Amino acid sequence: MRTTLTIDDDVAKLLEQEVQRTGASLKETVNSALRSGLVKGKKPATKPFRVESFPMGLPEGLSYDNIAELLDALDGPLHR
């Protein structure tokens, strides 16, 4: 496929440096960089973040039946 791209100056400089470093053509360098970036985008960079939960309990004398009362007891009546 043949297409025209407008490449930012900083990216063009990086491409020029890579061409000089590897001795590959500009076409090969651009294709390699695009291929690498597109393949990396499909793989997760790290393992998924997981949170382990555990029951924290409820202070004695409190209940989940009245949430407003529970919040007042835990946060204080002036918290609102």
C-alpha angles and dihedrals in degrees: 000000000000120000142152120244132186106220122198115245094246091051092047089053091051090049091050090050091050092049090053093045097049102028089227122136121265089249092053092045094050092046092048093049093047092046092049093048094047094048093047089051090062096052123071109248093218139007113285117274111249130188120205114213129204134182111266096189128222125267113257114269095028127104138192090228094090110034095184091054091046092052091048090052094047100037101026128250093270093056093091 
